Amino acid sequence: MKTTFLRPVLDLDATGAKIKTLMKQRGISPRQLQLILNFPYVQTVYNWFAGKNMTTIDNLVVLAQILGVPMDEIVVTTMVEVDIEEEEGREVLSA
């Protein structure tokens, strides 16, 4: 017997683009955001734009407040199907 679930996966590229767009709409520069979040380097913000990494949850809370949007409006996800098959009392995962 097979059961299929949908699992959200963070889209780093789309999330970075979303952060960049929201910052531009609010007139916030990467340097300003660096200072607000107390980052040693502005490159951290540019890495988000490029989809190289994602902010931590505590910085996401601050970012949502600064940008004036809920956190789930910043984070972009795609859905992935995950199949779980039961084989003689054990479950096998496939994505």
PDB file of N, CA, C and O in Angstrom:
ATOM      1  N   MET A   1       0.840  -1.171   0.000  1.00  0.00           N
ATOM      2  CA  MET A   1       0.000   0.000   0.000  1.00  0.00           C
ATOM      3  C   MET A   1       0.892   1.243   0.000  1.00  0.00           C
ATOM      4  O   MET A   1       1.864   1.320   0.752  1.00  0.00           O
ATOM      5  N   LYS A   2       0.554   2.204  -0.843  1.00  0.00           N
ATOM      6  CA  LYS A   2       1.352   3.407  -0.978  1.00  0.00           C
ATOM      7  C   LYS A   2       0.535   4.618  -0.529  1.00  0.00           C
ATOM      8  O   LYS A   2      -0.638   4.757  -0.876  1.00  0.00           O
ATOM      9  N   THR A   3       1.181   5.494   0.251  1.00  0.00           N
ATOM     10  CA  THR A   3       0.579   6.753   0.674  1.00  0.00           C
ATOM     11  C   THR A   3       1.467   7.881   0.167  1.00  0.00           C
ATOM     12  O   THR A   3       2.690   7.823   0.296  1.00  0.00           O
ATOM     13  N   THR A   4       0.850   8.902  -0.408  1.00  0.00           N
ATOM     14  CA  THR A   4       1.593  10.038  -0.940  1.00  0.00           C
ATOM     15  C   THR A   4       1.305  11.280  -0.106  1.00  0.00           C
ATOM     16  O   THR A   4       0.154  11.603   0.190  1.00  0.00           O
ATOM     17  N   PHE A   5       2.376  11.963   0.263  1.00  0.00           N
ATOM     18  CA  PHE A   5       2.271  13.213   1.010  1.00  0.00           C
ATOM     19  C   PHE A   5       2.940  14.316   0.206  1.00  0.00           C
ATOM     20  O   PHE A   5       3.840  14.059  -0.594  1.00  0.00           O
ATOM     21  N   LEU A   6       2.493  15.542   0.426  1.00  0.00           N
ATOM     22  CA  LEU A   6       3.158  16.694  -0.159  1.00  0.00           C
ATOM     23  C   LEU A   6       3.995  17.359   0.930  1.00  0.00           C
ATOM     24  O   LEU A   6       3.511  17.623   2.031  1.00  0.00           O
ATOM     25  N   ARG A   7       5.257  17.625   0.603  1.00  0.00           N
ATOM     26  CA  ARG A   7       6.177  18.228   1.566  1.00  0.00           C
ATOM     27  C   ARG A   7       6.729  19.508   0.966  1.00  0.00           C
ATOM     28  O   ARG A   7       7.256  19.492  -0.146  1.00  0.00           O
ATOM     29  N   PRO A   8       6.617  20.638   1.699  1.00  0.00           N
ATOM     30  CA  PRO A   8       7.188  21.878   1.176  1.00  0.00           C
ATOM     31  C   PRO A   8       8.710  21.871   1.291  1.00  0.00           C
ATOM     32  O   PRO A   8       9.268  21.403   2.283  1.00  0.00           O
ATOM     33  N   VAL A   9       9.371  22.398   0.262  1.00  0.00           N
ATOM     34  CA  VAL A   9      10.827  22.510   0.226  1.00  0.00           C
ATOM     35  C   VAL A   9      11.157  23.974  -0.050  1.00  0.00           C
ATOM     36  O   VAL A   9      10.590  24.591  -0.952  1.00  0.00           O
ATOM     37  N   LEU A  10      12.075  24.516   0.731  1.00  0.00           N
ATOM     38  CA  LEU A  10      12.463  25.918   0.581  1.00  0.00           C
ATOM     39  C   LEU A  10      13.141  26.141  -0.767  1.00  0.00           C
ATOM     40  O   LEU A  10      14.077  25.427  -1.129  1.00  0.00           O
ATOM     41  N   ASP A  11      12.662  27.134  -1.501  1.00  0.00           N
ATOM     42  CA  ASP A  11      13.261  27.529  -2.774  1.00  0.00           C
ATOM     43  C   ASP A  11      14.178  28.719  -2.482  1.00  0.00           C
ATOM     44  O   ASP A  11      13.715  29.855  -2.380  1.00  0.00           O
ATOM     45  N   LEU A  12      15.475  28.452  -2.349  1.00  0.00           N
ATOM     46  CA  LEU A  12      16.435  29.493  -1.973  1.00  0.00           C
ATOM     47  C   LEU A  12      16.513  30.628  -2.987  1.00  0.00           C
ATOM     48  O   LEU A  12      16.569  31.798  -2.608  1.00  0.00           O
ATOM     49  N   ASP A  13      16.517  30.286  -4.282  1.00  0.00           N
ATOM     50  CA  ASP A  13      16.619  31.317  -5.326  1.00  0.00           C
ATOM     51  C   ASP A  13      15.404  32.242  -5.305  1.00  0.00           C
ATOM     52  O   ASP A  13      15.547  33.464  -5.338  1.00  0.00           O
ATOM     53  N   ALA A  14      14.210  31.657  -5.249  1.00  0.00           N
ATOM     54  CA  ALA A  14      12.982  32.464  -5.250  1.00  0.00           C
ATOM     55  C   ALA A  14      12.845  33.273  -3.964  1.00  0.00           C
ATOM     56  O   ALA A  14      12.364  34.405  -3.994  1.00  0.00           O
ATOM     57  N   THR A  15      13.261  32.704  -2.843  1.00  0.00           N
ATOM     58  CA  THR A  15      13.209  33.432  -1.575  1.00  0.00           C
ATOM     59  C   THR A  15      14.171  34.613  -1.595  1.00  0.00           C
ATOM     60  O   THR A  15      13.820  35.705  -1.150  1.00  0.00           O
ATOM     61  N   GLY A  16      15.372  34.404  -2.105  1.00  0.00           N
ATOM     62  CA  GLY A  16      16.338  35.495  -2.222  1.00  0.00           C
ATOM     63  C   GLY A  16      15.826  36.610  -3.117  1.00  0.00           C
ATOM     64  O   GLY A  16      15.985  37.790  -2.802  1.00  0.00           O
ATOM     65  N   ALA A  17      15.212  36.237  -4.231  1.00  0.00           N
ATOM     66  CA  ALA A  17      14.646  37.232  -5.143  1.00  0.00           C
ATOM     67  C   ALA A  17      13.503  37.994  -4.476  1.00  0.00           C
ATOM     68  O   ALA A  17      13.341  39.196  -4.683  1.00  0.00           O
ATOM     69  N   LYS A  18      12.719  37.284  -3.678  1.00  0.00           N
ATOM     70  CA  LYS A  18      11.605  37.910  -2.969  1.00  0.00           C
ATOM     71  C   LYS A  18      12.116  38.923  -1.945  1.00  0.00           C
ATOM     72  O   LYS A  18      11.581  40.027  -1.840  1.00  0.00           O
ATOM     73  N   ILE A  19      13.156  38.544  -1.188  1.00  0.00           N
ATOM     74  CA  ILE A  19      13.744  39.464  -0.211  1.00  0.00           C
ATOM     75  C   ILE A  19      14.265  40.717  -0.913  1.00  0.00           C
ATOM     76  O   ILE A  19      14.033  41.838  -0.460  1.00  0.00           O
ATOM     77  N   LYS A  20      14.959  40.513  -2.008  1.00  0.00           N
ATOM     78  CA  LYS A  20      15.516  41.645  -2.770  1.00  0.00           C
ATOM     79  C   LYS A  20      14.406  42.577  -3.265  1.00  0.00           C
ATOM     80  O   LYS A  20      14.530  43.797  -3.166  1.00  0.00           O
ATOM     81  N   THR A  21      13.335  42.009  -3.790  1.00  0.00           N
ATOM     82  CA  THR A  21      12.209  42.799  -4.293  1.00  0.00           C
ATOM     83  C   THR A  21      11.533  43.576  -3.167  1.00  0.00           C
ATOM     84  O   THR A  21      11.248  44.765  -3.315  1.00  0.00           O
ATOM     85  N   LEU A  22      11.279  42.911  -2.050  1.00  0.00           N
ATOM     86  CA  LEU A  22      10.628  43.574  -0.917  1.00  0.00           C
ATOM     87  C   LEU A  22      11.498  44.697  -0.357  1.00  0.00           C
ATOM     88  O   LEU A  22      10.988  45.753   0.017  1.00  0.00           O
ATOM     89  N   MET A  23      12.794  44.470  -0.300  1.00  0.00           N
ATOM     90  CA  MET A  23      13.701  45.515   0.186  1.00  0.00           C
ATOM     91  C   MET A  23      13.667  46.729  -0.745  1.00  0.00           C
ATOM     92  O   MET A  23      13.638  47.873  -0.291  1.00  0.00           O
ATOM     93  N   LYS A  24      13.670  46.462  -2.051  1.00  0.00           N
ATOM     94  CA  LYS A  24      13.638  47.563  -3.019  1.00  0.00           C
ATOM     95  C   LYS A  24      12.333  48.343  -2.893  1.00  0.00           C
ATOM     96  O   LYS A  24      12.337  49.573  -2.942  1.00  0.00           O
ATOM     97  N   GLN A  25      11.214  47.631  -2.731  1.00  0.00           N
ATOM     98  CA  GLN A  25       9.918  48.289  -2.585  1.00  0.00           C
ATOM     99  C   GLN A  25       9.871  49.170  -1.341  1.00  0.00           C
ATOM    100  O   GLN A  25       9.211  50.209  -1.349  1.00  0.00           O
ATOM    101  N   ARG A  26      10.553  48.775  -0.285  1.00  0.00           N
ATOM    102  CA  ARG A  26      10.552  49.522   0.982  1.00  0.00           C
ATOM    103  C   ARG A  26      11.701  50.531   1.073  1.00  0.00           C
ATOM    104  O   ARG A  26      11.808  51.280   2.044  1.00  0.00           O
ATOM    105  N   GLY A  27      12.555  50.539   0.049  1.00  0.00           N
ATOM    106  CA  GLY A  27      13.658  51.489   0.037  1.00  0.00           C
ATOM    107  C   GLY A  27      14.751  51.168   1.046  1.00  0.00           C
ATOM    108  O   GLY A  27      15.395  52.069   1.583  1.00  0.00           O
ATOM    109  N   ILE A  28      14.955  49.891   1.298  1.00  0.00           N
ATOM    110  CA  ILE A  28      15.972  49.450   2.256  1.00  0.00           C
ATOM    111  C   ILE A  28      17.157  48.881   1.484  1.00  0.00           C
ATOM    112  O   ILE A  28      16.987  47.983   0.659  1.00  0.00           O
ATOM    113  N   SER A  29      18.343  49.394   1.744  1.00  0.00           N
ATOM    114  CA  SER A  29      19.537  48.934   1.047  1.00  0.00           C
ATOM    115  C   SER A  29      20.132  47.720   1.769  1.00  0.00           C
ATOM    116  O   SER A  29      19.876  47.512   2.954  1.00  0.00           O
ATOM    117  N   PRO A  30      20.927  46.922   1.049  1.00  0.00           N
ATOM    118  CA  PRO A  30      21.625  45.810   1.699  1.00  0.00           C
ATOM    119  C   PRO A  30      22.500  46.287   2.860  1.00  0.00           C
ATOM    120  O   PRO A  30      22.576  45.618   3.891  1.00  0.00           O
ATOM    121  N   ARG A  31      23.149  47.420   2.703  1.00  0.00           N
ATOM    122  CA  ARG A  31      24.004  47.963   3.772  1.00  0.00           C
ATOM    123  C   ARG A  31      23.177  48.313   5.014  1.00  0.00           C
ATOM    124  O   ARG A  31      23.591  48.033   6.139  1.00  0.00           O
ATOM    125  N   GLN A  32      22.014  48.924   4.806  1.00  0.00           N
ATOM    126  CA  GLN A  32      21.140  49.238   5.937  1.00  0.00           C
ATOM    127  C   GLN A  32      20.710  47.967   6.663  1.00  0.00           C
ATOM    128  O   GLN A  32      20.714  47.909   7.893  1.00  0.00           O
ATOM    129  N   LEU A  33      20.339  46.954   5.887  1.00  0.00           N
ATOM    130  CA  LEU A  33      19.913  45.690   6.490  1.00  0.00           C
ATOM    131  C   LEU A  33      21.069  45.041   7.250  1.00  0.00           C
ATOM    132  O   LEU A  33      20.871  44.484   8.330  1.00  0.00           O
ATOM    133  N   GLN A  34      22.252  45.113   6.695  1.00  0.00           N
ATOM    134  CA  GLN A  34      23.444  44.589   7.375  1.00  0.00           C
ATOM    135  C   GLN A  34      23.590  45.234   8.751  1.00  0.00           C
ATOM    136  O   GLN A  34      23.827  44.544   9.742  1.00  0.00           O
ATOM    137  N   LEU A  35      23.451  46.545   8.809  1.00  0.00           N
ATOM    138  CA  LEU A  35      23.602  47.264  10.068  1.00  0.00           C
ATOM    139  C   LEU A  35      22.476  46.940  11.059  1.00  0.00           C
ATOM    140  O   LEU A  35      22.721  46.773  12.254  1.00  0.00           O
ATOM    141  N   ILE A  36      21.249  46.854  10.553  1.00  0.00           N
ATOM    142  CA  ILE A  36      20.107  46.534  11.414  1.00  0.00           C
ATOM    143  C   ILE A  36      20.280  45.153  12.042  1.00  0.00           C
ATOM    144  O   ILE A  36      20.008  44.967  13.228  1.00  0.00           O
ATOM    145  N   LEU A  37      20.735  44.187  11.242  1.00  0.00           N
ATOM    146  CA  LEU A  37      20.870  42.807  11.723  1.00  0.00           C
ATOM    147  C   LEU A  37      22.226  42.549  12.378  1.00  0.00           C
ATOM    148  O   LEU A  37      22.499  41.449  12.858  1.00  0.00           O
ATOM    149  N   ASN A  38      23.068  43.579  12.387  1.00  0.00           N
ATOM    150  CA  ASN A  38      24.370  43.488  13.051  1.00  0.00           C
ATOM    151  C   ASN A  38      25.275  42.410  12.439  1.00  0.00           C
ATOM    152  O   ASN A  38      25.950  41.669  13.154  1.00  0.00           O
ATOM    153  N   PHE A  39      25.272  42.340  11.111  1.00  0.00           N
ATOM    154  CA  PHE A  39      26.143  41.409  10.400  1.00  0.00           C
ATOM    155  C   PHE A  39      27.512  42.055  10.206  1.00  0.00           C
ATOM    156  O   PHE A  39      27.590  43.263   9.981  1.00  0.00           O
ATOM    157  N   PRO A  40      28.589  41.280  10.287  1.00  0.00           N
ATOM    158  CA  PRO A  40      29.912  41.868  10.058  1.00  0.00           C
ATOM    159  C   PRO A  40      30.138  42.243   8.592  1.00  0.00           C
ATOM    160  O   PRO A  40      30.924  43.143   8.294  1.00  0.00           O
ATOM    161  N   TYR A  41      29.449  41.553   7.676  1.00  0.00           N
ATOM    162  CA  TYR A  41      29.667  41.790   6.239  1.00  0.00           C
ATOM    163  C   TYR A  41      28.329  41.903   5.511  1.00  0.00           C
ATOM    164  O   TYR A  41      27.386  41.173   5.816  1.00  0.00           O
ATOM    165  N   VAL A  42      28.253  42.816   4.553  1.00  0.00           N
ATOM    166  CA  VAL A  42      27.053  42.972   3.739  1.00  0.00           C
ATOM    167  C   VAL A  42      26.869  41.772   2.801  1.00  0.00           C
ATOM    168  O   VAL A  42      25.772  41.534   2.296  1.00  0.00           O
ATOM    169  N   GLN A  43      27.948  41.025   2.576  1.00  0.00           N
ATOM    170  CA  GLN A  43      27.897  39.870   1.677  1.00  0.00           C
ATOM    171  C   GLN A  43      26.845  38.851   2.117  1.00  0.00           C
ATOM    172  O   GLN A  43      26.303  38.121   1.287  1.00  0.00           O
ATOM    173  N   THR A  44      26.560  38.799   3.403  1.00  0.00           N
ATOM    174  CA  THR A  44      25.523  37.890   3.907  1.00  0.00           C
ATOM    175  C   THR A  44      24.195  38.162   3.217  1.00  0.00           C
ATOM    176  O   THR A  44      23.500  37.230   2.811  1.00  0.00           O
ATOM    177  N   VAL A  45      23.845  39.423   3.085  1.00  0.00           N
ATOM    178  CA  VAL A  45      22.585  39.805   2.435  1.00  0.00           C
ATOM    179  C   VAL A  45      22.641  39.467   0.943  1.00  0.00           C
ATOM    180  O   VAL A  45      21.669  38.958   0.385  1.00  0.00           O
ATOM    181  N   TYR A  46      23.760  39.744   0.309  1.00  0.00           N
ATOM    182  CA  TYR A  46      23.899  39.420  -1.116  1.00  0.00           C
ATOM    183  C   TYR A  46      23.844  37.906  -1.352  1.00  0.00           C
ATOM    184  O   TYR A  46      23.364  37.462  -2.395  1.00  0.00           O
ATOM    185  N   ASN A  47      24.325  37.123  -0.407  1.00  0.00           N
ATOM    186  CA  ASN A  47      24.223  35.659  -0.519  1.00  0.00           C
ATOM    187  C   ASN A  47      22.775  35.202  -0.474  1.00  0.00           C
ATOM    188  O   ASN A  47      22.412  34.232  -1.140  1.00  0.00           O
ATOM    189  N   TRP A  48      21.941  35.887   0.303  1.00  0.00           N
ATOM    190  CA  TRP A  48      20.508  35.575   0.288  1.00  0.00           C
ATOM    191  C   TRP A  48      19.943  35.851  -1.098  1.00  0.00           C
ATOM    192  O   TRP A  48      19.228  35.021  -1.659  1.00  0.00           O
ATOM    193  N   PHE A  49      20.269  37.035  -1.656  1.00  0.00           N
ATOM    194  CA  PHE A  49      19.765  37.401  -2.983  1.00  0.00           C
ATOM    195  C   PHE A  49      20.127  36.337  -4.013  1.00  0.00           C
ATOM    196  O   PHE A  49      19.319  36.011  -4.883  1.00  0.00           O
ATOM    197  N   ALA A  50      21.340  35.796  -3.916  1.00  0.00           N
ATOM    198  CA  ALA A  50      21.848  34.823  -4.889  1.00  0.00           C
ATOM    199  C   ALA A  50      21.347  33.409  -4.627  1.00  0.00           C
ATOM    200  O   ALA A  50      21.616  32.506  -5.420  1.00  0.00           O
ATOM    201  N   GLY A  51      20.628  33.202  -3.539  1.00  0.00           N
ATOM    202  CA  GLY A  51      20.133  31.863  -3.213  1.00  0.00           C
ATOM    203  C   GLY A  51      21.222  30.943  -2.697  1.00  0.00           C
ATOM    204  O   GLY A  51      21.064  29.723  -2.729  1.00  0.00           O
ATOM    205  N   LYS A  52      22.331  31.505  -2.220  1.00  0.00           N
ATOM    206  CA  LYS A  52      23.423  30.681  -1.698  1.00  0.00           C
ATOM    207  C   LYS A  52      23.131  30.154  -0.301  1.00  0.00           C
ATOM    208  O   LYS A  52      23.582  29.070   0.068  1.00  0.00           O
ATOM    209  N   ASN A  53      22.381  30.917   0.466  1.00  0.00           N
ATOM    210  CA  ASN A  53      21.960  30.463   1.791  1.00  0.00           C
ATOM    211  C   ASN A  53      20.719  31.227   2.198  1.00  0.00           C
ATOM    212  O   ASN A  53      20.236  32.086   1.460  1.00  0.00           O
ATOM    213  N   MET A  54      20.205  30.912   3.375  1.00  0.00           N
ATOM    214  CA  MET A  54      18.968  31.514   3.858  1.00  0.00           C
ATOM    215  C   MET A  54      19.182  32.045   5.260  1.00  0.00           C
ATOM    216  O   MET A  54      19.999  31.529   6.022  1.00  0.00           O
ATOM    217  N   THR A  55      18.443  33.073   5.582  1.00  0.00           N
ATOM    218  CA  THR A  55      18.524  33.652   6.906  1.00  0.00           C
ATOM    219  C   THR A  55      18.064  32.668   7.986  1.00  0.00           C
ATOM    220  O   THR A  55      17.302  31.740   7.715  1.00  0.00           O
ATOM    221  N   THR A  56      18.530  32.884   9.184  1.00  0.00           N
ATOM    222  CA  THR A  56      18.062  32.084  10.315  1.00  0.00           C
ATOM    223  C   THR A  56      16.675  32.579  10.717  1.00  0.00           C
ATOM    224  O   THR A  56      16.257  33.669  10.326  1.00  0.00           O
ATOM    225  N   ILE A  57      15.978  31.782  11.489  1.00  0.00           N
ATOM    226  CA  ILE A  57      14.603  32.121  11.869  1.00  0.00           C
ATOM    227  C   ILE A  57      14.554  33.411  12.691  1.00  0.00           C
ATOM    228  O   ILE A  57      13.624  34.201  12.524  1.00  0.00           O
ATOM    229  N   ASP A  58      15.520  33.641  13.563  1.00  0.00           N
ATOM    230  CA  ASP A  58      15.498  34.870  14.361  1.00  0.00           C
ATOM    231  C   ASP A  58      15.681  36.107  13.483  1.00  0.00           C
ATOM    232  O   ASP A  58      15.051  37.136  13.730  1.00  0.00           O
ATOM    233  N   ASN A  59      16.530  36.020  12.470  1.00  0.00           N
ATOM    234  CA  ASN A  59      16.686  37.142  11.538  1.00  0.00           C
ATOM    235  C   ASN A  59      15.477  37.271  10.617  1.00  0.00           C
ATOM    236  O   ASN A  59      15.155  38.373  10.173  1.00  0.00           O
ATOM    237  N   LEU A  60      14.812  36.171  10.328  1.00  0.00           N
ATOM    238  CA  LEU A  60      13.603  36.210   9.506  1.00  0.00           C
ATOM    239  C   LEU A  60      12.495  36.973  10.223  1.00  0.00           C
ATOM    240  O   LEU A  60      11.731  37.700   9.588  1.00  0.00           O
ATOM    241  N   VAL A  61      12.404  36.813  11.532  1.00  0.00           N
ATOM    242  CA  VAL A  61      11.415  37.556  12.322  1.00  0.00           C
ATOM    243  C   VAL A  61      11.669  39.054  12.197  1.00  0.00           C
ATOM    244  O   VAL A  61      10.737  39.826  11.974  1.00  0.00           O
ATOM    245  N   VAL A  62      12.927  39.469  12.341  1.00  0.00           N
ATOM    246  CA  VAL A  62      13.287  40.883  12.225  1.00  0.00           C
ATOM    247  C   VAL A  62      13.037  41.370  10.798  1.00  0.00           C
ATOM    248  O   VAL A  62      12.492  42.455  10.598  1.00  0.00           O
ATOM    249  N   LEU A  63      13.431  40.578   9.820  1.00  0.00           N
ATOM    250  CA  LEU A  63      13.264  40.938   8.416  1.00  0.00           C
ATOM    251  C   LEU A  63      11.786  41.168   8.083  1.00  0.00           C
ATOM    252  O   LEU A  63      11.447  42.127   7.391  1.00  0.00           O
ATOM    253  N   ALA A  64      10.917  40.295   8.573  1.00  0.00           N
ATOM    254  CA  ALA A  64       9.478  40.447   8.335  1.00  0.00           C
ATOM    255  C   ALA A  64       8.969  41.759   8.937  1.00  0.00           C
ATOM    256  O   ALA A  64       8.158  42.455   8.328  1.00  0.00           O
ATOM    257  N   GLN A  65       9.443  42.081  10.116  1.00  0.00           N
ATOM    258  CA  GLN A  65       9.039  43.330  10.765  1.00  0.00           C
ATOM    259  C   GLN A  65       9.518  44.546   9.964  1.00  0.00           C
ATOM    260  O   GLN A  65       8.763  45.494   9.749  1.00  0.00           O
ATOM    261  N   ILE A  66      10.765  44.507   9.530  1.00  0.00           N
ATOM    262  CA  ILE A  66      11.341  45.624   8.770  1.00  0.00           C
ATOM    263  C   ILE A  66      10.627  45.810   7.437  1.00  0.00           C
ATOM    264  O   ILE A  66      10.358  46.935   7.016  1.00  0.00           O
ATOM    265  N   LEU A  67      10.322  44.687   6.773  1.00  0.00           N
ATOM    266  CA  LEU A  67       9.690  44.749   5.456  1.00  0.00           C
ATOM    267  C   LEU A  67       8.177  44.930   5.535  1.00  0.00           C
ATOM    268  O   LEU A  67       7.531  45.212   4.527  1.00  0.00           O
ATOM    269  N   GLY A  68       7.611  44.767   6.731  1.00  0.00           N
ATOM    270  CA  GLY A  68       6.176  44.973   6.913  1.00  0.00           C
ATOM    271  C   GLY A  68       5.309  43.891   6.308  1.00  0.00           C
ATOM    272  O   GLY A  68       4.192  44.151   5.860  1.00  0.00           O
ATOM    273  N   VAL A  69       5.836  42.666   6.299  1.00  0.00           N
ATOM    274  CA  VAL A  69       5.075  41.531   5.750  1.00  0.00           C
ATOM    275  C   VAL A  69       5.191  40.343   6.706  1.00  0.00           C
ATOM    276  O   VAL A  69       6.125  40.282   7.505  1.00  0.00           O
ATOM    277  N   PRO A  70       4.248  39.400   6.629  1.00  0.00           N
ATOM    278  CA  PRO A  70       4.389  38.181   7.434  1.00  0.00           C
ATOM    279  C   PRO A  70       5.559  37.327   6.925  1.00  0.00           C
ATOM    280  O   PRO A  70       5.929  37.407   5.753  1.00  0.00           O
ATOM    281  N   MET A  71       6.128  36.521   7.803  1.00  0.00           N
ATOM    282  CA  MET A  71       7.268  35.680   7.416  1.00  0.00           C
ATOM    283  C   MET A  71       6.942  34.778   6.242  1.00  0.00           C
ATOM    284  O   MET A  71       7.784  34.572   5.368  1.00  0.00           O
ATOM    285  N   ASP A  72       5.725  34.235   6.211  1.00  0.00           N
ATOM    286  CA  ASP A  72       5.392  33.310   5.121  1.00  0.00           C
ATOM    287  C   ASP A  72       5.249  34.011   3.778  1.00  0.00           C
ATOM    288  O   ASP A  72       5.146  33.348   2.746  1.00  0.00           O
ATOM    289  N   GLU A  73       5.240  35.329   3.775  1.00  0.00           N
ATOM    290  CA  GLU A  73       5.246  36.056   2.506  1.00  0.00           C
ATOM    291  C   GLU A  73       6.666  36.224   1.963  1.00  0.00           C
ATOM    292  O   GLU A  73       6.857  36.496   0.778  1.00  0.00           O
ATOM    293  N   ILE A  74       7.651  36.060   2.836  1.00  0.00           N
ATOM    294  CA  ILE A  74       9.052  36.170   2.437  1.00  0.00           C
ATOM    295  C   ILE A  74       9.568  34.838   1.913  1.00  0.00           C
ATOM    296  O   ILE A  74      10.259  34.787   0.895  1.00  0.00           O
ATOM    297  N   VAL A  75       9.233  33.774   2.604  1.00  0.00           N
ATOM    298  CA  VAL A  75       9.745  32.440   2.286  1.00  0.00           C
ATOM    299  C   VAL A  75       8.934  31.830   1.146  1.00  0.00           C
ATOM    300  O   VAL A  75       7.706  31.778   1.202  1.00  0.00           O
ATOM    301  N   VAL A  76       9.637  31.369   0.113  1.00  0.00           N
ATOM    302  CA  VAL A  76       9.000  30.743  -1.046  1.00  0.00           C
ATOM    303  C   VAL A  76       9.316  29.246  -1.013  1.00  0.00           C
ATOM    304  O   VAL A  76      10.470  28.845  -0.866  1.00  0.00           O
ATOM    305  N   THR A  77       8.279  28.438  -1.150  1.00  0.00           N
ATOM    306  CA  THR A  77       8.465  26.988  -1.146  1.00  0.00           C
ATOM    307  C   THR A  77       7.877  26.365  -2.405  1.00  0.00           C
ATOM    308  O   THR A  77       7.022  26.948  -3.070  1.00  0.00           O
ATOM    309  N   THR A  78       8.353  25.178  -2.709  1.00  0.00           N
ATOM    310  CA  THR A  78       7.748  24.349  -3.741  1.00  0.00           C
ATOM    311  C   THR A  78       7.346  23.041  -3.066  1.00  0.00           C
ATOM    312  O   THR A  78       7.930  22.643  -2.058  1.00  0.00           O
ATOM    313  N   MET A  79       6.366  22.397  -3.621  1.00  0.00           N
ATOM    314  CA  MET A  79       5.880  21.154  -3.020  1.00  0.00           C
ATOM    315  C   MET A  79       6.494  19.950  -3.740  1.00  0.00           C
ATOM    316  O   MET A  79       6.579  19.909  -4.968  1.00  0.00           O
ATOM    317  N   VAL A  80       6.914  18.982  -2.940  1.00  0.00           N
ATOM    318  CA  VAL A  80       7.512  17.758  -3.453  1.00  0.00           C
ATOM    319  C   VAL A  80       6.662  16.588  -2.969  1.00  0.00           C
ATOM    320  O   VAL A  80       6.273  16.534  -1.802  1.00  0.00           O
ATOM    321  N   GLU A  81       6.380  15.664  -3.861  1.00  0.00           N
ATOM    322  CA  GLU A  81       5.631  14.464  -3.470  1.00  0.00           C
ATOM    323  C   GLU A  81       6.566  13.469  -2.806  1.00  0.00           C
ATOM    324  O   GLU A  81       7.659  13.192  -3.299  1.00  0.00           O
ATOM    325  N   VAL A  82       6.120  12.942  -1.690  1.00  0.00           N
ATOM    326  CA  VAL A  82       6.867  11.905  -0.978  1.00  0.00           C
ATOM    327  C   VAL A  82       5.962  10.692  -0.886  1.00  0.00           C
ATOM    328  O   VAL A  82       4.862  10.765  -0.338  1.00  0.00           O
ATOM    329  N   ASP A  83       6.430   9.572  -1.427  1.00  0.00           N
ATOM    330  CA  ASP A  83       5.666   8.329  -1.390  1.00  0.00           C
ATOM    331  C   ASP A  83       6.201   7.432  -0.283  1.00  0.00           C
ATOM    332  O   ASP A  83       7.409   7.232  -0.159  1.00  0.00           O
ATOM    333  N   ILE A  84       5.306   6.909   0.500  1.00  0.00           N
ATOM    334  CA  ILE A  84       5.682   5.954   1.540  1.00  0.00           C
ATOM    335  C   ILE A  84       4.954   4.659   1.237  1.00  0.00           C
ATOM    336  O   ILE A  84       3.725   4.605   1.213  1.00  0.00           O
ATOM    337  N   GLU A  85       5.739   3.616   1.007  1.00  0.00           N
ATOM    338  CA  GLU A  85       5.164   2.305   0.713  1.00  0.00           C
ATOM    339  C   GLU A  85       5.342   1.381   1.902  1.00  0.00           C
ATOM    340  O   GLU A  85       6.412   1.315   2.507  1.00  0.00           O
ATOM    341  N   GLU A  86       4.298   0.687   2.215  1.00  0.00           N
ATOM    342  CA  GLU A  86       4.388  -0.318   3.286  1.00  0.00           C
ATOM    343  C   GLU A  86       4.680  -1.659   2.657  1.00  0.00           C
ATOM    344  O   GLU A  86       3.949  -2.136   1.790  1.00  0.00           O
ATOM    345  N   GLU A  87       5.791  -2.272   3.124  1.00  0.00           N
ATOM    346  CA  GLU A  87       6.181  -3.585   2.635  1.00  0.00           C
ATOM    347  C   GLU A  87       6.339  -4.502   3.830  1.00  0.00           C
ATOM    348  O   GLU A  87       7.312  -4.398   4.577  1.00  0.00           O
ATOM    349  N   GLU A  88       5.407  -5.379   4.005  1.00  0.00           N
ATOM    350  CA  GLU A  88       5.468  -6.386   5.059  1.00  0.00           C
ATOM    351  C   GLU A  88       5.859  -5.793   6.402  1.00  0.00           C
ATOM    352  O   GLU A  88       6.841  -6.215   7.013  1.00  0.00           O
ATOM    353  N   GLY A  89       5.090  -4.814   6.861  1.00  0.00           N
ATOM    354  CA  GLY A  89       5.301  -4.263   8.192  1.00  0.00           C
ATOM    355  C   GLY A  89       6.354  -3.191   8.303  1.00  0.00           C
ATOM    356  O   GLY A  89       6.579  -2.677   9.399  1.00  0.00           O
ATOM    357  N   ARG A  90       7.014  -2.828   7.212  1.00  0.00           N
ATOM    358  CA  ARG A  90       7.986  -1.746   7.280  1.00  0.00           C
ATOM    359  C   ARG A  90       7.665  -0.704   6.213  1.00  0.00           C
ATOM    360  O   ARG A  90       7.064  -1.013   5.185  1.00  0.00           O
ATOM    361  N   GLU A  91       8.073   0.526   6.473  1.00  0.00           N
ATOM    362  CA  GLU A  91       7.778   1.603   5.547  1.00  0.00           C
ATOM    363  C   GLU A  91       9.029   1.972   4.749  1.00  0.00           C
ATOM    364  O   GLU A  91      10.130   2.035   5.297  1.00  0.00           O
ATOM    365  N   VAL A  92       8.849   2.215   3.452  1.00  0.00           N
ATOM    366  CA  VAL A  92       9.939   2.589   2.563  1.00  0.00           C
ATOM    367  C   VAL A  92       9.614   3.954   1.977  1.00  0.00           C
ATOM    368  O   VAL A  92       8.536   4.154   1.417  1.00  0.00           O
ATOM    369  N   LEU A  93      10.543   4.889   2.105  1.00  0.00           N
ATOM    370  CA  LEU A  93      10.353   6.259   1.637  1.00  0.00           C
ATOM    371  C   LEU A  93      10.966   6.432   0.270  1.00  0.00           C
ATOM    372  O   LEU A  93      12.077   5.966   0.013  1.00  0.00           O
ATOM    373  N   SER A  94      10.238   7.107  -0.617  1.00  0.00           N
ATOM    374  CA  SER A  94      10.811   7.489  -1.904  1.00  0.00           C
ATOM    375  C   SER A  94      10.286   8.869  -2.254  1.00  0.00           C
ATOM    376  O   SER A  94       9.124   9.193  -2.006  1.00  0.00           O
ATOM    377  N   ALA A  95      11.179   9.691  -2.846  1.00  0.00           N
ATOM    378  CA  ALA A  95      10.773  11.069  -3.187  1.00  0.00           C
ATOM    379  C   ALA A  95      10.835  11.258  -4.679  1.00  0.00           C
ATOM    380  O   ALA A  95      10.535  12.343  -5.176  1.00  0.00           O
TER     381      ALA A  95
END
